[in-house]
């Protein structure tokens, strides 16, 4: 599989992404990485996609209200 050719700037961001996510076992979302690194989440998404790391990251909650629903499900499963 061939990957997109990244600019030096994108390669540097890829290294920073790897450096943040790797010690966490890639159990982070692109949004969390972007926040931690202080960069635009779209840049993180583009670099992650170009590097083929999309399947390593935890999926972001993207549906409005889904976070509240997950909290409700968690509470139910915990017997609260």
HULIN-V897965 format. One record per residue. N is the residue number from 1. RES is the residue in three letters. PHI is phi in radians with two decimals (* if undefined). Layout:
n:N res:RES phi:PHI
n:N res:RES phi:PHI
This chain:
n:1 res:UNK phi:*
n:2 res:UNK phi:-1.63
n:3 res:UNK phi:-1.77
n:4 res:UNK phi:-1.14
n:5 res:UNK phi:-1.36
n:6 res:UNK phi:-1.71
n:7 res:UNK phi:-1.18
n:8 res:UNK phi:-1.05
n:9 res:UNK phi:-1.07
n:10 res:UNK phi:-1.19
n:11 res:UNK phi:-1.12
n:12 res:UNK phi:-1.12
n:13 res:UNK phi:-1.14
n:14 res:UNK phi:-1.03
n:15 res:UNK phi:-1.12
n:16 res:UNK phi:-1.14
n:17 res:UNK phi:-1.08
n:18 res:UNK phi:-1.02
n:19 res:UNK phi:-1.11
n:20 res:UNK phi:-1.47
n:21 res:UNK phi:-1.41
n:22 res:UNK phi:-1.04
n:23 res:UNK phi:-1.12
n:24 res:UNK phi:-1.62
n:25 res:UNK phi:1.18
n:26 res:UNK phi:1.07
n:27 res:UNK phi:-1.54
n:28 res:UNK phi:-2.48
n:29 res:UNK phi:-1.69
n:30 res:UNK phi:-1.06
n:31 res:UNK phi:-1.11
n:32 res:UNK phi:-1.15
n:33 res:UNK phi:-1.12
n:34 res:UNK phi:-1.03
n:35 res:UNK phi:-1.12
n:36 res:UNK phi:-1.13
n:37 res:UNK phi:-1.61
n:38 res:UNK phi:1.24
n:39 res:UNK phi:-2.20
n:40 res:UNK phi:-1.15
n:41 res:UNK phi:-1.02
n:42 res:UNK phi:-1.17
n:43 res:UNK phi:-1.12
n:44 res:UNK phi:-1.05
n:45 res:UNK phi:-1.04
n:46 res:UNK phi:-1.15
n:47 res:UNK phi:-1.20
n:48 res:UNK phi:-1.03
n:49 res:UNK phi:-1.13
n:50 res:UNK phi:-1.11
n:51 res:UNK phi:-1.46
n:52 res:UNK phi:1.35
n:53 res:UNK phi:-1.69
n:54 res:UNK phi:-0.98
n:55 res:UNK phi:-1.39
n:56 res:UNK phi:-1.39
n:57 res:UNK phi:-1.40
n:58 res:UNK phi:-1.30
n:59 res:UNK phi:-1.17
n:60 res:UNK phi:-1.42
n:61 res:UNK phi:-1.33
n:62 res:UNK phi:-2.08
n:63 res:UNK phi:-1.62
n:64 res:UNK phi:-1.00
n:65 res:UNK phi:1.51
n:66 res:UNK phi:-1.20
n:67 res:UNK phi:-1.13
n:68 res:UNK phi:-1.10
n:69 res:UNK phi:-1.12
n:70 res:UNK phi:-1.13
n:71 res:UNK phi:-1.09
n:72 res:UNK phi:-1.10
n:73 res:UNK phi:-1.11
n:74 res:UNK phi:-1.03
n:75 res:UNK phi:-1.06
n:76 res:UNK phi:-1.08
n:77 res:UNK phi:-1.17
n:78 res:UNK phi:-1.47
n:79 res:UNK phi:1.36
n:80 res:UNK phi:-1.40
